[in-house]
């Protein structure tokens, strides 16, 4: 046949899905600004524990987390055109 087409999902939409799923674990996905020190230290996306206001994980792969938490289906892919 051919290549299977996947439904595009923006990183912003995936962040919102993840934040709803992670809320019960006191976690929230954040994105750093393109320019600045935080991008160097934390990567593009990172996790914050909002209850203690501390970084829980840095340099996270948004798509991997989405699949791990079941908020990104197999027929979807992250694409910001």
N, C-alpha and C positions, 0 to 999 in steps of 0.2 A: 504494500500500500504506500503510504507516505508518512511524513512526519506528523505526529499527533500535535494538534494545536492546543496550547494551554491558555487558560483565561488569565489575562493580566490583572494583577493587584498592585496598587501603589504601596510604597513603603509606609506612607502616612496611614493608609487604611489598615495595613497590617499592624502598625504600632497601636492603633486604637483597639483592634481585636485582641492583641496581646495584653494590653493594659486592662481590659475587662477580665481576661482569664487570670491574670497575675494578681489582681486586686486582693483576693482572698489570702494570698501569701505575703501580703504587705509589700509587693514589688511593683515597679513601674518602669517602663522603657522610656529612655530619654535620648534625644539626638543632640549632638554638639553642633556648634556653629562651624561653618566651613573654614573660617580663619580663626586662629587663636591657639592658645596653649592647651585648652581642654581637649581639642581634637588629637593632639600629640599624646596626652596622658591617658585619655579614656577611649579613643577610637571614635568612629562615627556614631555608633549606638552603644549605650551602656544601661545597666540596671541600677535603680536606686531603691533602697528599702525606705519607704516613705515614713514608716513608724519611727525609725531611729535617725532618719535623714542622713544616710550614709550610702556610699557606693557599694553595691552587692556584687557586681561583675562588670568587667569592661571589655571592650572589643568584641561584643557579641555579634553573631551572625543572625540577622533578623529572620531570614528564611528558615534556618535550622531551628530556631526557637519556635517559630510559627508552626512548623511541622511537629515538633516535640510536644507542644501543648494542644495540638489538634485544631488550631484555628486557621490553618492553611491546608486546603485539600490537595490531593495528588494531581488534580487537573488544573491547579492554579500555580502561577509563578509570579515572583516579584519583578515588576518592570516599571521603571520611571522614565518615560520617553519625553 
